[in-house]
Amino acid sequence: MAVQIERLDFCFENSPVRVIADRNHPEISLAGLSAGPFEEGNEYEVQYWVAQELAASGIAHFREDDNLDSTKLYKIQWKERVQIAGQISELPEDFYPKLRRYLENMKEEIAKHPELLEKVQEYEKAKHLARDIVNSRLKKIVALSSGPVQTGQIQKKLTCEERFIYEQLGKIISEWKTQILDFEGER
């Protein structure tokens, strides 16, 4: 399971994202990869890991609408809770990698500035919302994987991480049912 999550995370790190240049900067070249040149105010598409480096260097920042925050988490949690039984809402494919990074960034901010009580409270709220979303979705995935194979419509609403657990649970449950209900061996 951990290997699968690591693979998906690697894919996310190398996926394209949009950044906005904060200042002019010449082209940057690294072992066969180049980014830029950057002109202040313009938007560029780069790999996620490159965008992180650009942001850390003050060259560019992520587009605001691409970032995860507690408001977006609350909306996702609310949307998940209002679904009727047997239904699951659609999440962006990159939800879990963004969620992990959002929580990790908040934790780093708190470590740098432990005196900021509002940051600690925001982090605790975000952790609670994240747990609630994961638990709610996991319950639905367990229910879906124990029933008949779902249509592409339902599976389309699952992220890669969720499809993986859905398929694994489906195999385990199917095998278990076969073993429990197989009366052929009776004498």
N, C-alpha and C positions, 0 to 999 in steps of 0.2 A: 504494500500500500504506500509506504513512504517513498519508494522508488518512483511510483506513478506520479505522486504529488510533485516530487523533485523534477521529473521530466516536464510536467505541465508548467511548473514554475520557470524552468529553463526556457521553454517556448515563450512564456510571457515576457521574460527579460529581453528576448530578442524580437519581440513584436514591435511594429511601428506605432509611434505615438506622436502627437502634435505638441510642439513647444513654440513659445514666443520669445524672440531674442530680446534681452534686456539691454544689450549694448552691441555695438559693432565689434566684430571679431573675425580675424582671418581664418581661412580654412584650417582645420585640424586633421592631421593624417596619423593614423595608427596602423601598423602592420596590415596593409591592404584595405583599410577602411578609411574613408574620409567623411568629414561633416563640415558643412559650411561652404563658403564664408557666410557669416551671419550679419544681418543688418538690423539694427534696433527697430523693434515694433513689428517686424515681419514674422510670419508663422512658417515653421519648418517641420518636416516629418523625419524623425530619427528613431533608432531602436530605443527601447525603454531604458536599457542600461546606459546608453549614451546620454539620454535626456537627464538621467540622474546626475551624471558627471557634469553636464552643462549647468544644471541647477546648483549643484554644490560649488561650482566655480563662479557663479553669479553671471554667467553668460546668457542663460535663458531660464524660463520657468515653464512648468506644465500649464496647459490651458485649464482654467478654473472648472469648466464643465466636465473635464475628464477626471477630476479629483473626487475622492470619496470623502464625505464628512458626516458628522453626526445627524445633520438634517436629512441627508440622503439615506442614511441607515434607518432612521425613524420611519421614513416613507416606505422603505422596503419591508420593514417589520410590520407596519400597519397593513400594507397590501397583502402580505403573507397571511396575516391573521384573519382577514375578512374573506378569504377564499372559502368556497363551500367545500364540504367534505369530498375528498377524492380529487381535488383540484390543487394545482401548484402554480404559482405565478412565475413569469419568465424573469430571469436575472440576466444581466450582461454576462457574456462568456468569461470576462476577466474579473468577475466580482471577487472571488476568493483571493487571487493574488493581490488585488488592490486592497482588500480588507486586511490581509496580513501586513502589508506595508504601511497602511494607515495606522494600525494599532502599534506597530513597531516604531514608527516615527513619533507618535504621541508619547510612547514610553521613553524614547531618547530625549524628547523635549523636557519631560518631567525630571529625568536624571540630570539634565543640564541646569534646570531651574526648579528645584523641589519646593521653593517658596511660593510658586504660583498655584494657589489652591484651586482656582477655577480650571486649570489644566488637568489637575488630578481628578476633579469631579467630572470633567468632560471625558477623560479617559475611562473612568469607571462606568459612566453612562454608555459610552461606545462599546465597551466590553460586554455590558449587559444586553444591549441591543443585538450585538453580534451573536452572542450565545443563544438568545431567543430565536433569531433568524435560523441559525444552524439547527437547533433542536426542533423547531417547527418543520423545517424542510426535511430533516432526517426522518421524523415520524411519518411524514407523507411518503417519502421514498421507500421506507420499509413496507408500508401498506401497499404501495403500487407494485413493489417487487414481489410481494407474496400472492398477488392476483394474476390474472391472465396477462400475457405480454402486452405492453402498452403500445398504442399507436405512435407513429412518428410525431404527431401533434404534441403529445404529452412529453415525449423524450426530448423534443426540440426546446422545451422550456427548462430542461436541466442543463447545468454547466458541465464541462468535461469531468470535473471531480465528482459531480453527482451522478453522471451517467456511468462512471466507473463503479461506484458503490452500488448503484441500481443493478447493473449487470452481475456483479459479484454476489450480491444478496439473492438475486433471482436464481442463479445457479445453485447456491447453497440450499435455498428453500425448496427448489424443485427436487433436488437430490434427496433432501430430508423427507419430503412428502412421498416420494417413490419408495423410500426405505420403510417408512411408517405404514404405508397403505398397501405394500406388496405382500399379499397373503398367499402367494403361489407356493412359498416354502413350507406351508402348514401341512401336517400329516394327520 
